[in-house]
Amino acid sequence: MKQYFFSLHDPENIPELLNDYRKSDWLVMHLILLHWLFVSTFSAMFYHTYLFGFISGGILALTGWLSYRQLRGTPIFRILAALILIGFTIISIQQSQGSIEMHFHIFVILSFLTAYKDIRPVGAASILVIVHHLIFNYLQEYQVMFLGMPIKVFSYGCGLNIVLLHTFFVVFEWLVLIWVIKRATDKFLDEVHAKHQLKALADDMRLSAAVFENTDEGILVTDKDGIILFSNNALEELTGYTEKDIVGKTPRIFRSNRHDDAFYTQMWKNIENENRWKGQIWNKTKSGKVIPMWLTISAIYNSDNQIQNYVSLMTDMSKIGRAQSELQSRGHLVC
């Protein structure tokens, strides 16, 4: 149950969440300023409590503004902002002498707080509402006065039964909003995770493309039926075939006729059994020249464990032989 009542996500590890908190703080700060205007004008009209609304609302607005400047993006500001907004509701209820219509404003404020991907502001606001109703019901029952006004929380009377009824609806709303916020948070974090995965995939694709184009080995990729999909620049240098020449064809264009059908049958049997074949092969280039190559063919499987592609790596063994001969010759010269 702990995850339903506390925010377990660390915004320092999720920059997108911190940015979302900051945007929501900006929205809530503007709501605080609008509520100062509200308690200084509209809700003050009932009993001409303009000065009371302006001064008390001004104190809350100033507290909110100073907190916003210093604590924006932190849990402290989110909770404090929630308490300040409920403070405006308390002012408007007092200004209207407990009008039931102003009690509806509580649920409006709680709904506004779902802008945060955090349970705590709604929880703090709900608790303050319950505490306010309990204390002010007691003060109303004993006819306590404040600045010449009788303190009232309910215009139609007072009593613990009324407080408990209001508490029931506030707690019910609180639980519903916990569910709403949790779903919104999970969806937001899923989207962030998906964006990170897409970015990582794009980075991997750029890296793979760089390796693909800059390796000295000729690379050939076919589909599961052996139809050539693409190749790299090294293959063109090795065989003389451009990618445009071979896409849509099969690797049979490289056959030199130096190997019989049994050779290729055994090759594909190894690929089928071991998902790979490697060895020396004689392949024909576009010019008709036949050269020895070291060939590796690997089967690539998809998420359903079905063969999706074949990847071939080709190396010109004649160049390797010449390089080895050159190194041996240099060794003899040194000796």
Summary of the structure (lengths in Angstrom):
residues: 335
radius of gyration: 37.4
end to end distance: 79.5
largest distance: 113.5
contacts: 968
relative contact order: 0.07
helix: 64%
strand: 14%
